[in-house]
Amino acid sequence: MAEAEGKHGNGAWPREQDVGRWTDTYFNRTKTTVQAFGDCEVTYAVFLRRPVVCAPRLMVDWLEAIAAARGVEFKVELQLQEGQWVGAGEPVAYITGPLASLVDLETLFLQKLGPACVAAYHAYTMCVDMPDTGFLAMDARHCAGTEMAEMMAYAASVGSERARRKANAIGFIGNATDATAHFFGNEKGFGTMPHALIGYAGSTVRAAEMFRQANPGVPMTVLVDYFGLEVTDALAVCRRFPDLAAAGELSVRLDTGGGRYVEGLDPQTSYAVLERNAPDAIRGYRSEAELRYLISTGVSAASIWHLREQLDNAGFDKVKIV
C-alpha cells in the first residue's frame, strides 16, 4: 500500500503546542505534578476492550511527530502488525518514554487508535461477507472533519487488505477523495456523479454527455434515479454510449430514496426477481430488517437484481452497477 507523500498527513494534528488544549485536564495536572516532583520512565500497555483489527499507523506516526517536537524518544513496540486480529483486552502496543512527556498524550493517541481499529474490523467483516464485490469508500462526507476522514479511509484500507489475505476478497478498490487515495494504492479518488449534476443538465443522458466531454478518459458512472426512471434512463445512457458499454467502461449508480420502489418494482415483483436470481435469500426466515434490505423501497437487493436483469436482457451485460 502506498505511503502518503507527507508521512503524517492529517495525523500530525494536533500540533505539540496544541496538545494541552485537547487532552483531558487531569492528564495536564498529572504532567505538572510529575514535572514538579521528578520525571521517570514508564511503559503504557495500550489495548481495546473489544475484538478489533490492528490499525496503529496514524497513532504511531503522530507519536513520532510529537516526540520529535518535544526532543524526546518514545519506544513504540507493536505487539501485532497492521491488519492482524486483536482480541479483547490484548495489548496492541507498549509505549515507553518519560512520564512527563507521555502522560498528556493518552487522550489523543487513543483517539487515533481506537476508532481506526474498530472501523478496520467492520471493513474486514463487510469485505469477507461479500468477497466477490468491490467496495468504494465514500465515507468522507459522513465524517466529522478531515481528521476523521483520513482515519476512516485508512481503516477501510487495513480491513480490506486483511480480507484479501484471509478470504481472497476483492475488498475496497478505492475511495472518494484524492487526499486519502494513497491508502488504497491510488493517486486519485474515484467518483460517480451527484444528483445536482443531473438536475443541472436537465436529463440523465445529457448529464452523461456533459460529464464525458468535460472529463475525457475518466471512468464514467451515471446516476440513474433522479427522474424515477432507473431502468429507462440506464438503458438510454447505454444506448448513447454503446462503445463504453461494450468495453465494460460504463457503470450506472442506484441511489433511489426510500419513499418509492425502483422503476418496475413493487413487493410482489421484488419477491419474484429474488426468486429468479437468489432464491435462498427469501426461502428461509427473515427478520423485518433483513426483509427491508431484500425487498423494500429504495435500494434493495431486489432492485439491484432487477436492474441487472434489464441491462443483461438489452445486451449490456458488461455495464456495472454501483
C-alpha positions as CSV (number, residue, x, y, z in Angstrom):
1,M,0.0,0.0,0.0
2,A,1.4,3.4,-1.0
3,E,2.5,5.8,1.7
4,A,1.4,9.4,1.8
5,E,3.8,12.0,0.5
6,G,3.8,13.9,3.8
7,K,4.2,11.0,6.1
8,H,2.0,12.2,8.9
9,G,-0.8,13.8,6.8
10,N,-3.7,14.9,8.9
11,G,-2.4,12.5,11.6
12,A,0.2,15.1,12.7
13,W,-2.7,17.1,14.3
14,P,-2.9,18.3,17.0
15,R,0.5,20.0,17.0
16,E,2.7,19.8,20.0
17,Q,1.7,23.3,21.1
18,D,-2.0,22.4,21.0
19,V,-1.8,19.1,22.9
20,G,-2.6,20.7,26.3
21,R,-5.9,22.2,25.0
22,W,-7.2,19.0,23.6
23,T,-6.1,16.4,26.2
24,D,-8.1,15.6,29.3
25,T,-7.4,18.1,32.1
26,Y,-6.4,15.5,34.7
27,F,-3.5,14.4,32.4
28,N,-2.3,18.0,32.2
29,R,-2.4,18.3,36.0
30,T,-0.6,14.9,36.3
31,K,2.1,16.3,33.9
32,T,2.7,19.4,36.1
33,T,2.9,17.3,39.2
34,V,5.4,14.9,37.7
35,Q,7.5,17.9,36.4
36,A,7.5,19.3,40.0
37,F,8.5,16.1,41.8
38,G,10.7,14.4,39.3
39,D,10.2,12.5,36.0
40,C,10.6,8.8,35.4
41,E,10.4,6.3,32.6
42,V,7.1,4.4,32.2
43,T,5.6,1.9,29.8
44,Y,2.0,2.1,28.7
45,A,0.1,-1.1,27.7
46,V,-2.4,0.1,25.1
47,F,-5.5,-2.2,24.5
48,L,-9.1,-2.1,23.4
49,R,-12.0,-3.7,25.3
50,R,-13.4,-5.5,22.2
51,P,-12.1,-7.5,19.3
52,V,-10.7,-5.3,16.5
53,V,-8.3,-5.3,13.6
54,C,-4.9,-3.7,14.3
55,A,-4.7,-0.3,12.6
56,P,-2.0,1.6,14.5
57,R,-0.2,3.6,11.8
58,L,-1.8,7.0,12.5
59,M,-1.1,6.7,16.2
60,V,2.5,5.7,15.7
61,D,3.1,8.5,13.1
62,W,1.6,11.1,15.5
63,L,3.7,9.9,18.4
64,E,6.8,10.1,16.3
65,A,5.9,13.7,15.3
66,I,5.3,14.7,18.9
67,A,8.4,13.1,20.2
68,A,10.5,14.9,17.6
69,A,8.8,18.2,18.6
70,R,9.5,17.6,22.3
71,G,13.0,16.4,21.8
72,V,12.4,13.1,23.4
73,E,12.2,9.5,22.3
74,F,9.3,7.2,22.6
75,K,9.7,3.4,22.1
76,V,6.6,2.0,20.5
77,E,6.6,-1.8,20.5
78,L,3.7,-3.1,18.4
79,Q,2.6,-6.5,19.6
80,L,0.6,-7.1,16.5
81,Q,1.2,-6.0,12.9
82,E,-1.1,-3.8,10.9
83,G,-4.1,-5.9,9.8
84,Q,-3.8,-8.6,12.4
85,W,-6.7,-9.7,14.6
86,V,-6.7,-8.2,18.1
87,G,-8.5,-9.9,21.0
88,A,-10.5,-8.0,23.6
89,G,-8.0,-6.7,26.2
90,E,-5.0,-7.9,24.2
91,P,-2.2,-5.2,24.1
92,V,-1.8,-3.6,20.7
93,A,1.4,-1.8,21.7
94,Y,3.7,-1.0,24.6
95,I,4.8,2.7,24.6
96,T,7.8,3.6,26.7
97,G,9.1,7.1,27.5
98,P,9.4,9.8,30.1
99,L,6.1,10.1,32.0
100,A,6.0,13.9,31.8
101,S,6.2,13.7,28.0
102,L,3.8,10.8,27.6
103,V,1.1,11.4,30.2
104,D,-0.7,14.2,28.4
105,L,-0.8,12.3,25.1
106,E,-3.0,9.4,26.2
107,T,-6.3,11.1,25.3
108,L,-5.1,11.8,21.8
109,F,-3.2,8.7,20.9
110,L,-6.2,6.6,22.0
111,Q,-8.4,8.8,19.7
112,K,-6.1,7.9,16.8
113,L,-6.0,4.1,17.6
114,G,-9.5,3.1,18.8
115,P,-11.8,4.3,16.1
116,A,-9.4,3.2,13.3
117,C,-9.2,-0.4,14.8
118,V,-12.9,-0.7,15.2
119,A,-13.6,0.6,11.6
120,A,-10.9,-1.7,10.2
121,Y,-12.8,-4.6,11.9
122,H,-16.1,-3.6,10.3
123,A,-14.4,-3.1,6.9
124,Y,-12.9,-6.6,7.2
125,T,-16.1,-8.3,8.1
126,M,-18.0,-6.5,5.3
127,C,-15.5,-7.5,2.7
128,V,-15.5,-11.1,3.9
129,D,-19.2,-11.3,3.8
130,M,-19.2,-10.1,0.2
131,P,-15.9,-11.4,-1.2
132,D,-16.8,-11.0,-4.9
133,T,-17.8,-7.4,-4.5
134,G,-15.5,-4.4,-5.0
135,F,-16.2,-1.6,-2.5
136,L,-15.7,2.1,-2.9
137,A,-15.1,4.1,0.4
138,M,-17.4,7.1,0.3
139,D,-17.2,7.8,4.0
140,A,-15.7,11.3,3.7
141,R,-19.0,13.2,3.5
142,H,-20.2,11.4,6.6
143,C,-17.1,12.2,8.7
144,A,-16.8,14.8,11.4
145,G,-14.0,16.7,9.7
146,T,-10.9,15.8,7.7
147,E,-9.0,14.1,10.6
148,M,-11.8,11.5,10.9
149,A,-12.0,11.2,7.1
150,E,-8.3,10.3,7.0
151,M,-8.8,7.8,9.8
152,M,-11.8,6.1,8.2
153,A,-10.1,5.8,4.8
154,Y,-7.0,4.3,6.4
155,A,-9.1,1.9,8.4
156,A,-11.1,0.7,5.4
157,S,-7.8,0.0,3.6
158,V,-6.5,-2.0,6.5
159,G,-9.6,-4.1,6.9
160,S,-9.8,-4.6,3.2
161,E,-6.2,-5.8,2.9
162,R,-6.9,-8.4,5.7
163,A,-9.9,-9.6,3.8
164,R,-7.8,-10.1,0.7
165,R,-5.3,-12.1,2.6
166,K,-7.8,-14.2,4.6
167,A,-10.6,-14.7,2.1
168,N,-9.3,-13.7,-1.3
169,A,-11.9,-10.9,-1.3
170,I,-11.8,-8.1,-3.8
171,G,-12.3,-5.6,-0.9
172,F,-12.0,-1.8,-1.3
173,I,-10.8,-0.8,-4.8
174,G,-10.6,2.9,-3.9
175,N,-12.2,5.8,-2.2
176,A,-13.8,9.1,-2.9
177,T,-11.1,11.7,-2.2
178,D,-7.7,12.5,-3.6
179,A,-6.2,13.2,-0.1
180,T,-6.6,9.6,1.1
181,A,-6.4,7.7,-2.2
182,H,-2.8,6.7,-1.3
183,F,-4.2,4.3,1.4
184,F,-5.7,2.2,-1.5
185,G,-2.6,2.4,-3.7
186,N,-4.2,5.1,-6.0
187,E,-3.2,8.6,-6.9
188,K,-6.7,9.9,-7.2
189,G,-10.1,9.3,-5.6
190,F,-12.9,7.6,-7.5
191,G,-16.4,9.0,-8.0
192,T,-19.8,8.8,-9.8
193,M,-21.9,11.9,-10.2
194,P,-24.3,13.7,-7.8
195,H,-28.0,14.3,-8.2
196,A,-27.1,18.0,-8.7
197,L,-25.4,17.3,-12.0
198,I,-28.4,15.5,-13.4
199,G,-30.7,18.4,-12.4
200,Y,-28.3,20.9,-13.9
201,A,-28.1,19.1,-17.2
202,G,-31.9,18.5,-17.4
203,S,-31.7,14.9,-18.3
204,T,-29.7,11.8,-17.4
205,V,-28.3,11.3,-20.9
206,R,-27.3,14.9,-21.2
207,A,-25.6,14.8,-17.9
208,A,-23.6,11.8,-19.1
209,E,-22.7,13.6,-22.3
210,M,-21.5,16.7,-20.5
211,F,-19.5,14.7,-18.0
212,R,-17.8,12.8,-20.7
213,Q,-16.9,15.9,-22.6
214,A,-15.6,17.7,-19.5
215,N,-13.8,14.7,-18.1
216,P,-12.4,12.7,-21.1
217,G,-10.7,9.4,-20.2
218,V,-12.3,9.4,-16.7
219,P,-14.3,6.2,-15.9
220,M,-18.0,7.2,-16.1
221,T,-20.6,6.1,-13.6
222,V,-24.0,7.6,-14.3
223,L,-26.6,8.2,-11.6
224,V,-29.9,6.9,-13.0
225,D,-32.6,7.5,-10.3
226,Y,-33.1,11.3,-10.5
227,F,-36.3,11.1,-12.5
228,G,-37.6,7.9,-11.0
229,L,-36.8,6.1,-14.3
230,E,-33.9,3.9,-13.3
231,V,-34.3,1.3,-15.9
232,T,-35.4,3.6,-18.7
233,D,-32.5,6.1,-18.1
234,A,-29.9,3.4,-17.6
235,L,-30.8,1.8,-20.9
236,A,-30.8,5.2,-22.6
237,V,-27.3,6.0,-21.4
238,C,-26.1,2.6,-22.5
239,R,-27.5,3.2,-26.0
240,R,-25.9,6.6,-26.1
241,F,-22.5,5.2,-25.3
242,P,-22.5,1.7,-26.8
243,D,-18.8,1.5,-27.2
244,L,-18.2,2.3,-23.5
245,A,-20.9,-0.2,-22.5
246,A,-19.4,-3.0,-24.7
247,A,-15.9,-2.3,-23.3
248,G,-17.1,-2.5,-19.7
249,E,-16.1,1.1,-19.2
250,L,-19.6,2.4,-18.2
251,S,-21.4,2.0,-14.9
252,V,-24.7,3.1,-13.5
253,R,-25.4,4.1,-10.0
254,L,-28.6,3.4,-8.0
255,D,-29.4,5.8,-5.1
256,T,-33.1,5.6,-5.0
257,G,-34.7,7.1,-1.9
258,G,-36.8,5.1,0.5
259,G,-40.0,6.7,-0.5
260,R,-40.6,4.6,-3.6
261,Y,-39.7,1.5,-5.4
262,V,-37.2,1.4,-8.3
263,E,-39.0,1.7,-11.7
264,G,-40.8,-1.6,-12.4
265,L,-40.8,-3.0,-8.9
266,D,-43.4,-3.5,-6.2
267,P,-43.4,-6.0,-3.3
268,Q,-44.6,-8.9,-5.5
269,T,-42.2,-8.3,-8.3
270,S,-39.4,-7.8,-5.8
271,Y,-40.0,-11.3,-4.4
272,A,-40.2,-12.6,-8.0
273,V,-36.8,-11.2,-9.0
274,L,-35.1,-12.6,-6.0
275,E,-36.7,-16.0,-6.6
276,R,-35.1,-16.0,-10.1
277,N,-31.7,-14.8,-9.0
278,A,-31.1,-15.5,-5.3
279,P,-33.8,-17.9,-4.2
280,D,-32.1,-18.9,-1.0
281,A,-32.3,-15.3,0.2
282,I,-36.1,-15.5,0.6
283,R,-36.9,-19.2,1.3
284,G,-35.9,-19.1,5.0
285,Y,-37.0,-17.0,7.9
286,R,-36.0,-13.3,7.6
287,S,-36.3,-10.6,10.2
288,E,-38.1,-7.3,9.4
289,A,-34.7,-5.6,9.0
290,E,-33.5,-8.3,6.6
291,L,-36.6,-8.1,4.5
292,R,-36.1,-4.4,4.2
293,Y,-32.7,-5.0,2.8
294,L,-34.1,-7.6,0.4
295,I,-37.4,-6.2,-1.0
296,S,-38.0,-2.8,0.4
297,T,-38.4,0.6,-1.3
298,G,-35.3,2.4,-2.3
299,V,-32.1,0.5,-3.0
300,S,-32.7,-3.2,-2.1
301,A,-31.2,-6.5,-3.2
302,A,-34.2,-6.9,-5.5
303,S,-33.7,-3.5,-7.1
304,I,-30.1,-4.3,-8.0
305,W,-31.0,-7.7,-9.4
306,H,-33.9,-6.1,-11.3
307,L,-31.6,-3.6,-13.0
308,R,-29.1,-6.3,-13.7
309,E,-31.7,-8.3,-15.5
310,Q,-32.9,-5.4,-17.6
311,L,-29.3,-4.5,-18.6
312,D,-28.5,-8.1,-19.5
313,N,-31.7,-8.6,-21.5
314,A,-30.9,-5.5,-23.5
315,G,-27.4,-6.7,-24.3
316,F,-25.5,-4.6,-21.8
317,D,-24.1,-7.3,-19.6
318,K,-20.7,-5.6,-19.2
319,V,-22.2,-2.5,-17.7
320,K,-21.6,-2.4,-13.9
321,I,-24.0,-1.4,-11.2
322,V,-22.8,0.8,-8.3
